Structure formats: C-alpha cells, structure tokens
Amino acid sequence: MKPVSVLICLFAAVTTFAQEIVQLPMGNTKGIVWAGAEKEYYSPIWYTQVVTNVSVPTMQVFRPSMEHNTGTAVIVAPGGGLYALSINSEGNDVAKWLNKKGITAFVLKYRLVPTGEDGVAEITQLSMSDPDKIREEVAKVIPISIQDGLNAIAHVRKNASEYGVNPEKIGFMGFSASGAVTMGVGYNYSEENKPNFLVPVYPWTDAMPVQDPKPDAPPMIIICATDDPLRLAKGSVALYKSMLDAKKSVALHMYAKGGHGFGMRKQGLPSDHWIERFYEWSVAQGITQPKP
C-alpha cells in the first residue's frame, strides 16, 4: 500500500473512533474539593467498567445515522451510588442501543463524591463499616449532580439544530443513584432546562425522596425489579403513585426478577428487555416517530 493510502486509512480510522465530548458549566461546588484526576478502570468488585472521582461534568455524544435520525434525544446518566459511574452497562451500551432506534444519546458524567484510587472499593467498605458516611457524602454532592443534569438538558436544547434533535423531545434517563438525579431534575427544572420526559430506572429514592410532581411535570416511565436487593421497588411504586395521584402521565414496569443494576446486562430474564419497553412507550407517547 502506498504511504498516502496508509495515511488516508489512518485518518479515517481516527475520525471513525474519535469521541465527541462536551464540557458542561462548573458552577458552585459548595466547598467540595476533588484531589487528582477522573479515573476509569475495570472494577473486580462490580465486574464492570467504571468511572470515579468526576470533578468536571462532561457528555459524550452518540449520534444515530442521518437516515434513521428521529429527532428524539436522551441524556443517559449512569448509576453507581454517586461514588462511581457504571459507564458501559448503564451508559455507553444504552446509548448505542438508542442510536439503532434513531435516538441521539448523550452519556453524562456528572460530578461524584471525591474518591481516591478506587471509589468502588471505598463505597463497598463504607457500606459495611459506616453507611451513614455514604449518606452524608451523597447529600453534599447530589445538588451539584442534579445541576449537571439540568445543564446537560439546557446545552442540548440550545444546540438542538447542531445535534439534529427536536428541542421539545429531550429526555433524561438515570439508573439507581442517577435515578435519584433524574428525580431531582424533574423537581428542579426551569423553562430552559425542562426535560420533555423522564426515565428513572431502579431509582434510589432514599437519596432523593419522592415529592409531589410539578404542575407541568413531563411524562415518566419507571423501571424496577421487585427483588431489588437494595429494596428500591417500594420507592419506585411510591414515585409512580405520586404521579398517578397528581394525574400526570406515568408508566411503571415492575419485573418480578432482575435484581439491582441490571442495565444492559443479560440475565436471561424479562428485565433484559426493559429498554425495548421504554422504546415502545416513547413511540406510544408520540415522543419517538420510527423511521424505516
């Protein structure tokens, strides 16, 4: 192969795999200090790839093919107890699935509790020795994490034409701790950063207690499993009931089995297909209009 051809191929490969990263506003950190850089590694405790010690909020953009673009957008916030982000099974893998359905996805790295070399090991140890410390640290950072979520929505809406999305079809999806962030987004939005739909997946309602929805609350679909070992099913039902009692548009998929943190992992259970149920709901709601 000629040298010029080699260079062209290398350029094409780099272009294909280049990540499109957006940095979001920092705002007030309320005295929280992070030491060291953000870390990404495989956690042998959680058996998955994680990101920890996030101090700078960013989003990675995942675009569908132009011919399949529906104009719908979803900001995907991975969970991890606000000590880590399960970046693949609750982030990148979700985004890639949505792309296949013509939905533009933005995987959000919101700010987390400051941690050292292994944030997963830290939260695991604290869960056994000092769970009150986890709640204390989470309470400090969750308002900032919620603001990151709101800033993400505002950014996508402001740049909707650049991303090829409808500014009135921007949703927010979060898992576990980021399900709490999703709820916080739903309780604290303004006109510029209002989500058009919300998708809390096994939301951690201890970190964000259920409240009465706002008068103009957007549609919501809640996903959870009855056998969640963190006992999040009850909170999901309470969240559903709060929307139902306020006569807001809401759906609940409560699987008998699935455990916690299933995300895009396959367990050979009906809960493996939760994201398909989300997609069907989005079509029924008129949020997504499928393209051939």
C-alpha positions in Angstrom: 0.0 0.0 0.0 1.3 3.5 -0.9 2.2 5.9 2.0 -0.6 8.3 1.0 -3.1 5.5 1.1 -1.9 4.4 4.6 -2.3 8.0 5.9 -5.8 8.2 4.5 -6.8 4.9 6.1 -5.3 6.0 9.5 -7.1 9.4 9.3 -10.4 7.6 8.5 -9.9 5.2 11.5 -9.1 8.1 13.9 -12.2 10.0 12.6 -14.4 7.0 13.0 -13.4 6.3 16.6 -13.0 10.0 17.7 -15.1 10.8 20.7 -17.3 13.8 20.7 -17.0 15.2 24.2 -18.8 18.3 25.6 -17.8 20.0 28.8 -20.6 21.5 30.9 -20.5 24.5 33.2 -18.9 24.0 36.6 -20.9 26.4 38.7 -20.8 26.4 42.5 -19.2 23.3 44.1 -20.2 24.3 47.6 -16.8 23.7 49.1 -16.4 20.2 47.7 -12.7 19.5 46.7 -11.5 16.8 44.4 -7.9 15.6 44.5 -6.4 14.1 41.4 -8.0 13.3 38.0 -11.0 11.4 37.0 -10.3 7.7 36.8 -11.6 4.9 34.6 -10.9 1.2 35.2 -12.5 -2.2 35.4 -13.9 -2.9 38.9 -13.4 -6.5 40.0 -16.0 -5.7 42.8 -18.8 -4.7 40.4 -17.5 -6.8 37.5 -17.8 -3.8 35.1 -16.0 -0.8 33.7 -16.4 2.3 36.0 -15.5 6.0 36.1 -14.8 7.6 39.5 -13.7 10.9 41.0 -15.5 13.0 38.4 -14.9 16.7 39.1 -15.6 18.2 35.7 -19.0 17.4 34.2 -18.9 16.2 30.6 -21.1 14.5 28.0 -20.2 12.1 25.2 -22.4 12.5 22.1 -23.6 9.4 20.4 -25.3 10.2 17.0 -27.6 7.9 15.0 -27.2 7.6 11.3 -28.7 10.6 9.5 -31.2 8.5 7.6 -32.5 7.0 10.8 -32.5 10.1 13.0 -35.9 10.5 14.6 -35.0 13.9 16.3 -35.5 12.4 19.8 -32.7 12.8 22.3 -32.0 11.1 25.6 -29.4 12.2 28.2 -28.2 9.0 29.8 -26.8 9.2 33.3 -25.0 6.0 34.6 -25.5 5.0 38.2 -23.0 3.9 40.9 -24.0 5.3 44.3 -22.7 8.8 43.4 -19.2 7.3 44.1 -18.8 5.8 40.6 -20.4 5.6 37.1 -21.2 2.2 35.6 -20.1 3.7 32.3 -20.9 0.8 29.9 -23.9 -1.2 31.0 -25.8 2.0 32.2 -24.2 4.4 29.8 -22.4 3.7 26.5 -24.2 0.4 25.8 -27.6 2.2 26.4 -26.5 5.0 24.0 -25.5 2.6 21.2 -28.9 0.7 21.5 -30.8 4.0 21.3 -28.7 5.0 18.2 -30.0 1.9 16.4 -33.5 3.2 17.0 -32.6 6.7 15.6 -32.3 8.4 19.0 -29.4 10.7 19.7 -27.9 9.9 23.1 -25.6 11.9 25.4 -23.8 9.9 28.1 -23.4 12.2 31.1 -20.5 12.1 33.5 -22.0 14.2 36.4 -19.9 15.1 39.4 -19.4 12.5 42.0 -18.2 12.2 45.6 -14.4 12.8 45.7 -12.6 9.4 46.0 -9.1 8.1 45.8 -7.6 5.3 43.7 -10.7 3.1 43.8 -14.1 4.7 44.5 -15.9 1.4 44.2 -13.8 -0.1 47.0 -14.4 2.9 49.1 -18.2 2.8 48.9 -18.2 -1.0 49.3 -16.1 -0.7 52.5 -18.3 2.1 53.8 -21.5 0.2 53.2 -20.3 -2.3 55.7 -18.5 -0.1 58.2 -20.2 3.3 58.1 -23.3 3.6 55.8 -24.2 6.9 57.4 -20.9 8.3 55.9 -22.2 7.4 52.4 -25.5 9.2 53.0 -23.6 12.3 54.3 -21.3 12.5 51.3 -24.1 11.8 48.8 -26.2 14.6 50.4 -23.3 17.0 49.8 -22.8 16.2 46.1 -26.3 15.4 44.8 -27.4 19.0 44.3 -24.4 19.5 42.1 -25.1 16.3 40.2 -28.6 17.5 39.6 -27.4 20.8 38.4 -25.1 19.0 35.9 -28.2 17.1 34.7 -30.1 20.4 34.2 -27.1 22.0 32.5 -27.0 19.0 30.1 -30.6 19.5 29.1 -30.1 23.2 28.6 -27.0 22.6 26.4 -28.8 20.0 24.2 -31.8 22.3 23.8 -29.6 25.3 23.0 -27.7 23.3 20.4 -30.6 21.2 19.1 -30.1 22.1 15.5 -26.4 21.2 15.6 -27.3 17.8 17.1 -30.2 17.3 14.7 -32.7 16.9 17.6 -36.1 18.3 18.3 -35.8 20.8 21.2 -39.1 19.6 22.5 -38.1 15.9 22.6 -35.2 15.8 25.0 -35.4 13.2 27.8 -33.4 12.3 30.8 -32.7 8.7 31.9 -30.8 7.6 35.0 -30.1 4.5 36.9 -30.1 3.9 40.7 -28.2 6.9 42.1 -28.6 8.7 38.8 -32.3 7.7 39.1 -32.2 10.0 42.1 -30.6 12.6 39.9 -33.3 12.0 37.3 -36.0 12.7 40.0 -34.1 15.8 41.1 -34.0 17.1 37.6 -37.8 16.5 37.5 -38.3 18.5 40.7 -36.0 21.4 39.9 -36.2 22.4 36.3 -36.9 25.8 34.8 -38.1 26.6 31.3 -34.7 26.4 29.6 -33.7 23.1 31.2 -37.1 21.3 31.5 -36.9 17.6 30.4 -39.6 16.5 28.0 -39.7 13.1 29.5 -38.1 11.2 32.4 -36.9 7.6 32.7 -35.8 6.7 36.3 -34.5 3.1 36.3 -34.5 1.5 39.7 -34.2 5.0 41.3 -32.6 5.4 44.7 -35.4 7.2 46.4 -33.6 7.4 49.8 -31.1 9.8 48.1 -34.0 11.8 46.5 -37.2 11.4 48.5 -40.5 11.3 46.5 -42.2 14.6 46.2 -45.3 15.9 44.6 -44.7 16.5 40.9 -44.6 20.0 39.5 -47.8 21.2 37.9 -46.3 20.8 34.4 -44.4 17.6 35.1 -43.3 15.8 32.0 -44.3 12.1 31.2 -42.4 9.5 33.1 -41.7 5.8 32.8 -40.2 4.0 35.8 -38.3 0.7 35.6 -37.5 -1.6 38.6 -37.5 -5.2 39.8 -39.4 -6.4 42.8 -36.4 -8.4 44.0 -34.0 -5.5 44.0 -31.7 -6.3 47.0 -31.5 -2.6 47.8 -35.3 -2.6 48.3 -35.9 0.1 45.7 -39.2 -1.4 44.5 -41.2 0.3 47.2 -39.7 3.7 46.3 -40.5 3.2 42.6 -44.1 2.4 43.5 -44.3 5.5 45.6 -42.9 7.6 42.7 -45.5 6.1 40.4 -48.3 6.8 42.9 -47.2 10.4 43.3 -47.5 10.9 39.5 -50.8 8.9 39.4 -52.4 10.9 42.2 -51.4 14.2 40.5 -53.0 12.8 37.3 -49.7 13.0 35.4 -48.7 10.8 32.5 -46.8 7.8 34.0 -45.9 4.2 33.4 -44.4 1.6 35.6 -42.6 -1.7 34.6 -42.0 -3.7 37.7 -40.3 -7.0 36.9 -40.6 -9.9 39.4 -36.9 -10.7 38.9 -33.9 -8.7 37.8 -32.1 -7.6 41.0 -30.3 -4.3 41.0 -28.0 -2.7 38.5 -29.1 -4.9 35.5 -28.8 -2.1 33.0 -27.9 -3.6 29.6 -26.5 -6.8 31.2 -28.2 -10.0 30.0 -29.5 -12.4 32.7 -32.0 -14.5 30.7 -34.9 -12.7 32.3 -37.8 -10.4 31.1 -35.9 -7.5 32.7 -33.3 -7.9 29.9 -35.8 -6.2 27.6 -36.6 -3.1 29.7 -35.1 -0.8 27.1 -37.5 -2.2 24.4 -40.4 -1.4 26.7 -39.0 2.2 27.1 -38.8 2.5 23.3 -42.4 1.2 22.8 -43.6 3.7 25.5 -41.8 6.6 23.7 -43.5 5.7 20.4 -46.9 5.4 22.1 -46.4 8.8 23.7 -45.5 10.4 20.4 -42.0 11.1 21.7 -40.4 9.0 19.0 -41.6 8.5 15.5 -39.9 5.5 14.0 -38.2 5.7 10.6 -38.0 2.8 8.2 
